[in-house]
Amino acid sequence: MSKTTNKFSPEVRERAVRLVLDNEGQHGSRWQAVMSIAAKIGCVPQTLNDWVKKAEVDSGKRPGVSSEMAERMKALERENRELRQANEILRKASAYFAMAELDRRSK
């Protein structure tokens, strides 16, 4: 889960990204388009630029890990961590019961 709250809805993000990509030719550079549109929607230009880059990765126009794949990897890492913890608990429980069985037999 994200540590920050998302001030902008997914619809606003998508629209802002679309505006940047559609109006890029009307500005001297992409950064100028980003700065112009970021000011209009009230966000930091770097944030909007990150949204544009992420949209390009997700659409395959830019190399990188897509949002879907990143979410999948995060879920698998969480599952892996939980399984390691469960294995550690089972290992300790097994050792405890093995010692208890040895103590019982030696009496």
Helices and strands as residue ranges (DSSP letters): H 10-23, G 24-26, H 30-41, H 45-59, H 67-106
